[in-house]
């Protein structure tokens, strides 16, 4: 019995090989449909992985508070008198983001798990004649737990170093590779500004390369140098110490500003905030919204009703971005799947045409003793063989397209076994579904009429 059906399959293969062009045309829809499904799902998987990496790098359950600097205020407040001798001053004064805000948040809001300030200085680090651009950031030890940052070697800051502003640092992997390429960085010194910093730890290298990462709150640490926040305030810059003299141009290091190696002074004197950022981590995700509302009210009161800060929740923003990308990926997958359906319809149409062309052949087979099941098996085998072979070629092309997209478009693509199985399985099922109707129509032909057909 089975040998009978194997014979039907052999006839189907001979028929396809004798009509190569027609077979290729039938398979094209399945080939490109399968390739499109795999490549689109690969793009979707890559986007999802990128979002998950971003969420990991912004930390879990984090709230970021940043200052809002109005650059127009300096010009308005710089003149003490107008035409009529009237001064233009702000009605209310805000101290900006300070360490006192950090202490108040830590002591008052019970849902806060960790909190860390952040003060940033962009300049160069120097060691043994090597000069490398770096972002030096003053932080507390909680910073590394908040952002899930791990050490490759050495130690994080001790409580004594943090409290007393000791000149020590933890460096990123790229800084270690550039400055200490031929020696162990731990317990070595590098110079930032006018202070030598002792390296106490080196961070693990992050291999995530994300565009616009800082805008999303993502923390890329490879090119950063971290020092205790008190070290930054005591030895480099403390904007809370700015006085009227420094605002009028007589400041400098003693006025709370930091000079870069280029010899130029930081001139954004409208930034009166002691801190560049405060990162708050709450216990549970469900507490993010309520804690954000409490933080907003608390800071507004502490800043004399001057809203000179902005509160963002990077994790929620990224999850919203992920939902948006998921919807986009569903749409792309649906469009790609339509290609498979169109390919199946193409197979069905050409199979119907093939049945009409081979009516006499069908009549001869029926007259020689073939059963209707043999005719169905023959034509159904042709459709399935086209779909399966087209699916295999489509899988290969889908993998190639995914690699090319990642190489030339810079979009992360991840090919999962599930997407390959789904795409190939759908192509095979389409061959059965769309090949069954023409096969049944061929089997229902009357042998006598088929033999008379010209």
C-alpha positions, 0 to 999 in steps of 0.5 A: 500500500505504501509503495503505491503512494511512494510511486505517486510521490515519484511521479510528482517529483518527475513532473516538477523536474520536467517543469522547472520554471513553473515549479520555481514560479510556484515556489517564489511566494513561499520562499520570500514569504518564509524569508520575510517572516524569519527576518521580521521576527529576528528584528523583533527579537533583537528589539526586545533583547535591546529593551531588556538590556536597557532595562537591566542597565537603567536598573530596576524600579529606579526614579531619576531626578534631574535639574531643569536649567533655564538658560534665559534666567541669567540674562534676565537676572544679570541686570540689576536695573532696567530703564526705570531702575527696577530690578528683574529678579525671581520672586522665589529662590530655589537652592536646586538639587542638593545633598540635603534633598538626598538626606530628606528623601532617604529619611522621609519616604519609606518606600525608598530602597536605595538613593544615590546622588550624581555629579558629573565632570567631563574632562581628561584623566592622565597617567604616565603621559597618557591623556584620555577623555573621560566622564568623572562621576561622583557617586555613593556606593548605592550607585553600583547596586542601583545600576547592577554594576559589577566589579572585575577586580578590586573593591568598591568604596569603603564607608570611610572613603565615602564619608571623608572624600578620600581621593580614590576611584573605580574605573571603567573597562575602557579606561583601564585598557587605555591607561593601564594596558600593561599593568594591573590598574588596582592600587595605581594612580591617575590624575584628574584635575589637580588631584591624583586618584588611587584606583581601588577597583575596575568594573566589568566591561559592558558589551551593550552598544545602544544609540541614544542610551543616555537619553533613555537613562541607560548607564554605559560605564566603560568610559567612566571614572567613579569617585565618592561624591564627597571627593567631588564636592571637596576637591573639584566642584560644589555649585552650592558654594557659588556666591555673587562674586563667582556669578559675576565672573570672579569664580574659579575652583575656589568658587566651586567650579572645575577647570578642564585640561583645555584651560577653559572654565565651565561657564554654565553659571545658570546651573545652581544645582549642587547635584546633576542627578539623584537616582532613587530606587524603590522596593517594588514596581507597584510603588513607582507611581505613588513614590514619584508623586510624593517626590514631586510634592516633597521637592516642590515644597523644599524648592520654594514652589520652584519646579526646577527639577524633572522626575522620570521613570526610565523603566516605565518609559522603556516598557512603554517603548517595548510595548510599542515595538511589540505592536510594531513587530506584530504588524510586521509579522502579519505583513510578512505572513500575508506573503506566505498566504499569497504564495499559497494562493499562487500555488493553488492557482498554478495547480488548478492550471496544471490540472487543466493542462494534464487532464489527459494524463489523469485520464490515462492513469485512471484508465490503467487502474489508478485510484482517486486516492493516487491522483490526490496523492500525486497532486498534493505531493507536488504542492507539498514538495513545492512548499517544503522546498520553498520553505527550506530555501526561505529559511536560508534566505531569512537567515542571510537577510537577518545577518545582512540587516544587522551588518549594514543597517546596524539593527540587532537581529536574533534568529530564534529556533521558534521563528524558523520552526513557525515559518517552515511549518506554516509554509508546509501547512499552506502546501497542504491547504492550498494543494488539496482543492486542486488535487481533489478536483483532478481526482474527480475527473471522469476517465472517459471524458479525460481521455477524449480531452484535447 
